[in-house]
Amino acid sequence: MSKKVVLITGTNSGFGWLTANSVAALGHKVYATMRDTEGKNADKAKALAQIENVTVLDVSLTDEASVNNAIDSIIAAEGAIDVLVNNAGAAMFGVAESSTTADVQRMFDINVFAPWRLIKLVLPAMRKQSDGLIINVSSGFGTVSFPFSTVYSASKFGLEGLSEGLHYELRPLGVDVAIIQPGTFPTEISQKIQSGSDTSVVDDYKAILDYPNKMLAAISQIFETVKPDPQDVADAVVQLINLPKGQRPLRTVVDPSTGAFIKRANDAVNVEYSNALTAFGMEGLLA
């Protein structure tokens, strides 16, 4: 297997941390990004930088200049980026109406615009060499929108929309785009879940406010009984990297608890999607 240059975002914890370790262990050159490497993430940055084949970069994904500088430095050192893993993301939970426009903007800045910013920067070199892989870490909530995760789901729908169209546009040019849809896992993101800023409307939802608690209780039960392992997501990234070009699936569901439901939904849509492309004369993009 040829060694690749792999850029992974959000590597200070959770899926990103595990993915950086797993990919580097295979001998690939990993550029691991995180914010505040000399502040709150200093210990994580130092620990990750000590791993063979890993270089840590301090990058703010919502800052265009910061991202540009990071991409320029990698290409200057390596010549190209072979694999981009857009893992970094943010979550929001609560009554949707409590989200202000600024709250929604923040979700999309991190979960949609930041990945797109990176995709735009890595694509020219990938197209030039007719080879490359972009992996976008989405969610099962990128296929369906659950109550109280509405804004988060909307942002993941956006990421999936970008990914799905690109999957078909870029594959004939030698570049693969793939989505990973994790379910609920016990990672640090659960400690950073945001809520809407407009709390004035919450009292008007008293009739259904017990449901978020029921959902959180169900998730806790899943953690106790199913014991989902975040390493499964890192392993899914590795599997996509290892697959031959052109044979990587659009979506990979990683969810040992409720993932069968998401996979069935994806499969059903995929059949009709293929029929629609054929109807519009684009069946050649399905090959």
C-alpha positions as CSV (number, residue, x, y, z in Angstrom):
1,M,0.0,0.0,0.0
2,S,1.4,3.4,-1.0
3,K,2.0,5.9,1.8
4,K,-0.3,8.9,1.7
5,V,-0.3,12.4,3.0
6,V,-3.5,12.6,5.2
7,L,-4.9,15.8,6.6
8,I,-7.3,15.2,9.6
9,T,-9.3,18.0,11.4
10,G,-10.5,18.0,15.0
11,T,-7.7,15.7,16.3
12,N,-7.6,17.0,19.9
13,S,-10.2,14.4,21.0
14,G,-12.7,11.7,20.0
15,F,-12.9,10.4,16.5
16,G,-10.1,12.7,15.3
17,W,-7.6,11.7,17.9
18,L,-8.2,8.0,17.3
19,T,-8.2,8.4,13.5
20,A,-4.9,10.3,13.6
21,N,-3.3,7.5,15.7
22,S,-4.8,4.7,13.5
23,V,-3.8,6.3,10.2
24,A,-0.3,7.1,11.4
25,A,0.2,3.6,12.6
26,L,-0.1,2.4,9.0
27,G,2.8,4.5,8.0
28,H,0.9,7.4,6.3
29,K,2.1,10.9,6.9
30,V,-0.6,12.6,9.1
31,Y,-1.1,16.3,9.5
32,A,-3.4,16.7,12.5
33,T,-5.2,20.0,13.1
34,M,-6.6,21.5,16.2
35,R,-7.1,24.9,17.8
36,D,-5.1,26.5,20.6
37,T,-2.2,24.1,20.6
38,E,-0.4,26.3,23.1
39,G,-3.4,26.8,25.4
40,K,-6.2,24.4,26.3
41,N,-5.1,21.8,23.8
42,A,-1.4,22.0,24.6
43,D,-1.2,18.6,26.3
44,K,-3.1,16.9,23.5
45,A,-1.0,18.6,20.8
46,K,2.2,17.6,22.6
47,A,1.1,14.0,23.0
48,L,0.0,13.7,19.4
49,A,3.1,15.3,18.0
50,Q,5.2,12.6,19.7
51,I,3.6,9.9,17.6
52,E,5.6,8.7,14.6
53,N,4.4,10.1,11.3
54,V,2.2,12.9,12.9
55,T,2.7,16.6,12.5
56,V,0.3,18.8,14.6
57,L,-0.9,22.1,13.1
58,D,-2.7,24.9,15.0
59,V,-5.6,25.7,12.7
60,S,-8.8,27.6,13.2
61,L,-11.1,26.1,10.6
62,T,-13.5,29.1,10.6
63,D,-10.5,31.5,9.8
64,E,-9.8,31.5,6.1
65,A,-6.2,32.8,6.5
66,S,-5.4,30.1,9.1
67,V,-6.7,27.4,6.8
68,N,-4.9,28.8,3.8
69,N,-1.6,28.9,5.7
70,A,-2.0,25.3,6.8
71,I,-2.7,24.0,3.4
72,D,0.1,26.0,1.8
73,S,2.6,24.7,4.4
74,I,1.6,21.0,3.8
75,I,1.8,21.3,0.0
76,A,5.1,23.1,0.3
77,A,6.5,20.2,2.4
78,E,4.8,17.2,0.7
79,G,3.8,18.4,-2.8
80,A,0.2,17.3,-2.3
81,I,-2.5,16.2,0.1
82,D,-3.8,12.7,-0.8
83,V,-6.6,12.3,1.8
84,L,-8.6,14.9,3.6
85,V,-10.7,13.8,6.6
86,N,-13.2,16.5,7.6
87,N,-13.8,15.3,11.1
88,A,-14.1,18.4,13.2
89,G,-17.7,19.4,14.1
90,A,-20.0,20.9,16.6
91,A,-23.3,19.7,18.0
92,M,-26.5,21.4,19.2
93,F,-29.4,20.0,21.2
94,G,-32.6,21.5,22.4
95,V,-35.7,23.3,21.2
96,A,-35.1,24.4,17.7
97,E,-36.9,27.8,18.1
98,S,-34.4,28.7,20.8
99,S,-31.7,28.9,18.2
100,T,-30.9,32.4,17.0
101,T,-29.7,33.2,13.5
102,A,-26.2,33.5,15.0
103,D,-26.5,30.1,16.6
104,V,-27.5,28.5,13.2
105,Q,-24.7,30.4,11.5
106,R,-22.2,29.0,14.0
107,M,-23.3,25.5,13.4
108,F,-23.0,25.9,9.6
109,D,-19.7,27.7,9.9
110,I,-18.2,24.6,11.6
111,N,-20.1,21.8,10.1
112,V,-20.6,23.0,6.5
113,F,-18.5,26.0,5.5
114,A,-15.2,24.8,7.2
115,P,-15.2,21.5,5.4
116,W,-16.0,23.2,2.1
117,R,-13.2,25.7,2.6
118,L,-10.8,22.7,2.9
119,I,-12.3,20.8,0.0
120,K,-11.9,23.8,-2.3
121,L,-8.2,24.1,-1.3
122,V,-7.2,20.4,-1.7
123,L,-9.2,19.7,-4.9
124,P,-7.0,21.4,-7.5
125,A,-4.0,19.2,-6.6
126,M,-6.1,16.1,-6.4
127,R,-7.7,16.7,-9.8
128,K,-4.2,17.4,-11.3
129,Q,-2.9,14.1,-10.1
130,S,-6.2,12.3,-10.9
131,D,-6.1,10.8,-7.4
132,G,-7.4,11.8,-4.0
133,L,-9.9,11.0,-1.3
134,I,-12.2,13.3,0.7
135,I,-13.9,11.8,3.8
136,N,-16.6,13.9,5.5
137,V,-17.6,12.7,8.9
138,S,-21.4,13.4,9.1
139,S,-24.0,11.7,11.3
140,G,-27.0,9.4,11.1
141,F,-28.8,12.7,11.7
142,G,-27.5,13.8,8.3
143,T,-30.1,11.3,6.8
144,V,-33.0,12.0,9.2
145,S,-33.7,15.0,11.5
146,F,-34.7,14.1,15.0
147,P,-36.6,16.4,17.3
148,F,-34.4,18.6,19.4
149,S,-31.4,18.0,17.1
150,T,-33.0,20.0,14.3
151,V,-30.3,22.7,13.8
152,Y,-27.5,20.1,14.1
153,S,-29.2,17.9,11.6
154,A,-29.7,20.8,9.2
155,S,-26.0,21.4,9.2
156,K,-25.2,17.8,8.6
157,F,-27.8,17.7,5.8
158,G,-25.8,20.5,4.3
159,L,-22.5,18.6,4.5
160,E,-24.2,15.5,3.0
161,G,-25.6,17.6,0.2
162,L,-22.1,18.8,-0.7
163,S,-20.6,15.4,-0.4
164,E,-23.3,13.5,-2.4
165,G,-23.1,15.8,-5.5
166,L,-19.3,15.9,-5.4
167,H,-19.1,12.1,-5.1
168,Y,-20.5,11.8,-8.6
169,E,-18.9,14.9,-10.1
170,L,-15.4,14.0,-9.0
171,R,-15.2,10.2,-9.4
172,P,-14.7,10.4,-13.2
173,L,-11.8,12.7,-12.5
174,G,-10.1,10.1,-10.1
175,V,-11.1,11.7,-6.8
176,D,-13.4,9.9,-4.4
177,V,-15.7,11.6,-1.9
178,A,-17.1,9.5,0.9
179,I,-19.3,10.1,4.0
180,I,-19.1,8.4,7.3
181,Q,-22.3,8.5,9.4
182,P,-21.5,7.7,13.1
183,G,-24.3,7.1,15.5
184,T,-24.1,8.0,19.2
185,F,-20.7,7.4,20.8
186,P,-19.2,8.3,24.2
187,T,-16.8,11.0,23.0
188,E,-15.9,14.4,24.3
189,I,-18.3,16.1,21.9
190,S,-21.1,15.1,24.3
191,Q,-19.5,17.4,26.9
192,K,-19.5,20.3,24.4
193,I,-23.1,20.2,23.1
194,Q,-24.4,23.7,22.5
195,S,-28.0,25.0,23.0
196,G,-29.9,27.8,21.6
197,S,-29.3,31.3,22.9
198,D,-33.0,32.5,22.9
199,T,-34.2,30.8,26.1
200,S,-37.3,33.1,26.2
201,V,-39.2,30.6,24.1
202,V,-38.4,27.4,26.1
203,D,-41.3,27.8,28.6
204,D,-43.8,27.6,25.7
205,Y,-42.6,24.1,25.0
206,K,-43.3,22.7,28.5
207,A,-45.8,20.2,27.1
208,I,-43.0,18.3,25.3
209,L,-39.9,19.1,27.3
210,D,-39.8,15.7,28.9
211,Y,-38.9,14.2,25.6
212,P,-35.3,15.5,25.5
213,N,-34.7,13.9,28.9
214,K,-36.2,10.6,27.6
215,M,-33.8,10.8,24.6
216,L,-30.8,11.4,26.8
217,A,-31.8,8.6,29.1
218,A,-32.0,6.3,26.1
219,I,-28.6,7.3,25.0
220,S,-27.2,6.6,28.4
221,Q,-28.8,3.1,28.3
222,I,-27.2,2.5,24.9
223,F,-23.8,3.4,26.4
224,E,-24.3,0.9,29.2
225,T,-25.7,-2.0,27.2
226,V,-24.3,-1.7,23.6
227,K,-21.0,0.0,24.7
228,P,-20.3,1.6,21.3
229,D,-16.6,2.0,20.7
230,P,-15.4,5.3,19.0
231,Q,-12.5,3.3,17.5
232,D,-15.0,1.9,15.1
233,V,-15.2,5.3,13.4
234,A,-11.4,5.5,13.1
235,D,-11.4,2.0,11.7
236,A,-14.0,3.0,9.1
237,V,-11.7,5.8,7.9
238,V,-8.8,3.4,7.6
239,Q,-11.0,1.0,5.6
240,L,-12.0,3.7,3.2
241,I,-8.3,4.7,2.7
242,N,-7.4,1.1,2.0
243,L,-10.2,0.5,-0.6
244,P,-9.2,0.9,-4.3
245,K,-10.0,4.1,-6.0
246,G,-13.5,4.1,-7.5
247,Q,-14.8,1.4,-5.2
248,R,-15.4,3.4,-2.1
249,P,-19.1,3.7,-1.1
250,L,-20.8,7.0,-0.8
251,R,-22.0,6.4,2.7
252,T,-20.6,4.2,5.5
253,V,-22.9,3.9,8.6
254,V,-21.0,3.3,11.9
255,D,-23.7,2.7,14.5
256,P,-24.0,-0.5,16.5
257,S,-27.3,0.6,18.1
258,T,-29.7,2.1,15.6
259,G,-27.6,2.1,12.5
260,A,-29.6,-0.5,10.7
261,F,-32.5,2.0,10.4
262,I,-30.2,4.6,8.8
263,K,-28.6,2.1,6.5
264,R,-32.1,1.0,5.2
265,A,-33.0,4.6,4.6
266,N,-29.8,5.2,2.7
267,D,-30.2,2.1,0.6
268,A,-33.8,2.9,-0.3
269,V,-32.9,6.4,-1.4
270,N,-29.8,5.2,-3.3
271,V,-32.0,3.0,-5.6
272,E,-34.3,5.8,-6.6
273,Y,-31.3,8.2,-6.8
274,S,-29.7,5.9,-9.4
275,N,-33.0,5.7,-11.3
276,A,-33.2,9.5,-11.3
277,L,-29.7,10.0,-12.6
278,T,-30.4,7.5,-15.4
279,A,-33.7,9.3,-16.2
280,F,-31.7,12.5,-16.7
281,G,-29.1,10.9,-18.9
282,M,-26.3,10.8,-16.3
283,E,-26.1,7.0,-15.8
284,G,-22.4,7.2,-16.8
285,L,-21.7,8.9,-13.5
286,L,-22.9,5.8,-11.7
287,A,-20.1,3.5,-13.0
